[in-house]
Amino acid sequence: MRSAITAIQSIEQKIGPVTMRAVGRKIPEHAKFPSNIRLLEDALRSLDVAYQMNHRGQQSGNIGGYRFEPAKGGHGGQMICDNPYPCNFDHGIVEALCERFRPKDAMWVRVEHSPQSCRHKGDFACTYQMTW
């Protein structure tokens, strides 16, 4: 897994953050996810399950993950990512899931990287705020 992370970081340095975000947006199209997902909150909760499913046997030790915390009252939440992937990669993954499973009564789902929590700045995790 370390070589894959190194390659992804090298790619981001060469092609830039916008392209890395676009690469992340493609991951949900090709990764295995639980088959029973129908709602956005279920998709966001299952992201860690999918991450672990797709990395099984390819690593040793703690590989981090994704933790979704719904907002009180619904219509949003936050995703906490403490894995070794770049911020832009994770941002793209979360955006793609939000678009794919956008609630029928929502015109859009906004995903914003929280400036208070960022691995790029040395924090333990990145946090993405979502509203719909």
Summary of the structure (lengths in Angstrom):
residues: 132
radius of gyration: 14.3
end to end distance: 34.1
largest distance: 42.1
contacts: 374
relative contact order: 0.19
helix: 46%
strand: 16%
